[in-house]
Amino acid sequence: MTDSAFVVVRSGALTTVQDLGRVGHAHLGVPHSGALDLPAHRLANRLVGNPDGAATLETTLTGCALRLRRAATVAVTGAPCPVTVDGRPAAWGAPLRIPAGALLEAGAATHGVRSYVAFDGGVGAEVVLGSRATDVLSGLGPAPLADGAVLRLGPPRGPTPGADWAPHRGVARELVLPVVLGPRDDWFTTAGLHTLTTGDFRVSAASNRIGLRTEGPCLERAKDGELPSEGMALGALQVPPDGRPVLFLADHPTTGGYPVVGVVPEPYLAAAAQAAPGTPVRFTRLDRVSWGPAARR
């Protein structure tokens, strides 16, 4: 129904539909996809009374503007940004009741990269392989938002919870990423592995939903050539021929032939999703024995 929808007035740099992603399709070459900052996505949904898996909008740096065709409860989380309704300031990180016809704008991020916009009922995009998520690598799911596009909203699920604000974990000035070495750390010299944990790295402006690229020193290789393609995990720290690590995020390819020096555990990837270009990056070594359920509690 067109009256249960919203119109994209300003799509921003990159705004996509995201949920918890596609699980169990890597053998088909389908990435996991889904929201890069899962805690922010879940929080936005909870503020409007949705289950965690409801689809939200994920904005990138410059936000978006939307005109609602039905009244809706909306929440904006993730990267802090100015929120307005018909030009009047509104709360970030809190449920907002927006009347039909009003213009909601999530502005440019003041810190971080990605904000999340949730609507009661969720974004009603078509389900593809069990998910409504936009996958920028494979092209599955709805296309990134464009000015003038009309997207459906699902039916509201009932009263929203009593929360009137949301805690914000903040965006660190330095991105610290623990790394479990392997499976191909033997492709790098001792000096190369030392560079990984001591080098002056920064987030590259070439980063995207596929991976966080780094600028800085090169990791010295112990072996020449490349590997046959092998499976790539979420959080894999792959090192292409230029020697600068790339951290694989939700839309990463499921296979690759460049060596993976280590893996960053999933709980740390939300911080990587919010690291703006130029943010210092420091990799720290995490022993396998300390990486497990007990270490994450």
ChimeraX attribute file (.defattr): number of C-alpha atoms within 10 A of each C-alpha:
attribute: neighborCount
match mode: 1-to-1
recipient: residues
	/A:1	8
	/A:2	12
	/A:3	13
	/A:4	17
	/A:5	20
	/A:6	24
	/A:7	22
	/A:8	20
	/A:9	19
	/A:10	20
	/A:11	22
	/A:12	20
	/A:13	15
	/A:14	17
	/A:15	24
	/A:16	24
	/A:17	26
	/A:18	28
	/A:19	26
	/A:20	22
	/A:21	24
	/A:22	20
	/A:23	14
	/A:24	12
	/A:25	13
	/A:26	16
	/A:27	10
	/A:28	8
	/A:29	12
	/A:30	21
	/A:31	29
	/A:32	24
	/A:33	29
	/A:34	29
	/A:35	30
	/A:36	25
	/A:37	24
	/A:38	21
	/A:39	15
	/A:40	25
	/A:41	29
	/A:42	24
	/A:43	25
	/A:44	31
	/A:45	30
	/A:46	21
	/A:47	28
	/A:48	30
	/A:49	25
	/A:50	24
	/A:51	17
	/A:52	18
	/A:53	17
	/A:54	25
	/A:55	32
	/A:56	32
	/A:57	27
	/A:58	30
	/A:59	28
	/A:60	24
	/A:61	22
	/A:62	20
	/A:63	28
	/A:64	26
	/A:65	20
	/A:66	22
	/A:67	22
	/A:68	23
	/A:69	21
	/A:70	17
	/A:71	17
	/A:72	23
	/A:73	21
	/A:74	23
	/A:75	28
	/A:76	33
	/A:77	27
	/A:78	32
	/A:79	28
	/A:80	23
	/A:81	25
	/A:82	16
	/A:83	21
	/A:84	17
	/A:85	20
	/A:86	13
	/A:87	11
	/A:88	10
	/A:89	11
	/A:90	17
	/A:91	16
	/A:92	20
	/A:93	26
	/A:94	21
	/A:95	29
	/A:96	19
	/A:97	15
	/A:98	19
	/A:99	16
	/A:100	16
	/A:101	16
	/A:102	17
	/A:103	21
	/A:104	24
	/A:105	25
	/A:106	27
	/A:107	19
	/A:108	23
	/A:109	19
	/A:110	12
	/A:111	19
	/A:112	25
	/A:113	25
	/A:114	29
	/A:115	31
	/A:116	31
	/A:117	26
	/A:118	29
	/A:119	30
	/A:120	30
	/A:121	24
	/A:122	27
	/A:123	24
	/A:124	18
	/A:125	19
	/A:126	13
	/A:127	12
	/A:128	13
	/A:129	15
	/A:130	13
	/A:131	23
	/A:132	27
	/A:133	29
	/A:134	28
	/A:135	27
	/A:136	20
	/A:137	15
	/A:138	14
	/A:139	11
	/A:140	18
	/A:141	21
	/A:142	19
	/A:143	14
	/A:144	19
	/A:145	24
	/A:146	17
	/A:147	14
	/A:148	13
	/A:149	14
	/A:150	18
	/A:151	18
	/A:152	19
	/A:153	24
	/A:154	17
	/A:155	14
	/A:156	16
	/A:157	13
	/A:158	11
	/A:159	11
	/A:160	16
	/A:161	12
	/A:162	10
	/A:163	11
	/A:164	11
	/A:165	13
	/A:166	18
	/A:167	9
	/A:168	13
	/A:169	10
	/A:170	13
	/A:171	18
	/A:172	14
	/A:173	14
	/A:174	15
	/A:175	21
	/A:176	15
	/A:177	21
	/A:178	19
	/A:179	24
	/A:180	22
	/A:181	20
	/A:182	16
	/A:183	13
	/A:184	15
	/A:185	18
	/A:186	16
	/A:187	19
	/A:188	20
	/A:189	15
	/A:190	15
	/A:191	12
	/A:192	21
	/A:193	20
	/A:194	13
	/A:195	18
	/A:196	23
	/A:197	17
	/A:198	13
	/A:199	17
	/A:200	15
	/A:201	24
	/A:202	22
	/A:203	22
	/A:204	19
	/A:205	14
	/A:206	11
	/A:207	18
	/A:208	18
	/A:209	19
	/A:210	20
	/A:211	24
	/A:212	25
	/A:213	22
	/A:214	24
	/A:215	20
	/A:216	17
	/A:217	18
	/A:218	18
	/A:219	24
	/A:220	19
	/A:221	20
	/A:222	13
	/A:223	11
	/A:224	9
	/A:225	10
	/A:226	13
	/A:227	11
	/A:228	10
	/A:229	12
	/A:230	13
	/A:231	13
	/A:232	22
	/A:233	21
	/A:234	22
	/A:235	24
	/A:236	28
	/A:237	28
	/A:238	24
	/A:239	23
	/A:240	17
	/A:241	15
	/A:242	10
	/A:243	18
	/A:244	19
	/A:245	27
	/A:246	22
	/A:247	24
	/A:248	25
	/A:249	29
	/A:250	26
	/A:251	24
	/A:252	26
	/A:253	21
	/A:254	20
	/A:255	16
	/A:256	17
	/A:257	16
	/A:258	19
	/A:259	29
	/A:260	25
	/A:261	24
	/A:262	23
	/A:263	23
	/A:264	23
	/A:265	18
	/A:266	12
	/A:267	12
	/A:268	16
	/A:269	21
	/A:270	17
	/A:271	19
	/A:272	24
	/A:273	24
	/A:274	24
	/A:275	26
	/A:276	22
	/A:277	18
	/A:278	15
	/A:279	20
	/A:280	20
	/A:281	22
	/A:282	17
	/A:283	18
	/A:284	15
	/A:285	15
	/A:286	17
	/A:287	11
	/A:288	11
	/A:289	8
	/A:290	11
	/A:291	14
	/A:292	10
	/A:293	7
	/A:294	7
	/A:295	8
	/A:296	9
	/A:297	5
